[in-house]
Amino acid sequence: MDQNDVEQLLTIMCQLHVQGQFIPILEADICGFLYHLAISNGLCTPDRIHLDTRVQGSHSANDKFDLAIGVINNPASRRPTIIPDLVGESKI
């Protein structure tokens, strides 16, 4: 998934919002809908997209990001992280 793909998903989401078909009330609504759009449009596989997750290299081991796309680092660990290709934070 690259910048053009992200822009495409954001455009779809904004168009649906303008049409009154998508009305987010929480940041989680935005992230969850982007998750859905990425998978349903074949831009990302479910094993690479994660919500409210820890990302390798963040300032704190407890930092969580709204959306991250990447490979799971140490999936058998009690506290796996994502090696990110893309990290997203949403604000309402």
Secondary structure, 3 states (H helix, E strand, C coil): CCHHHHHHHHHHHHHHHHCCCCCCCCHHHHHHHHHHHHHHCCCCCCCCEEEEECECCCCCCCCCEEEEEEEEECCCCCCCEEEEEEEECCCC
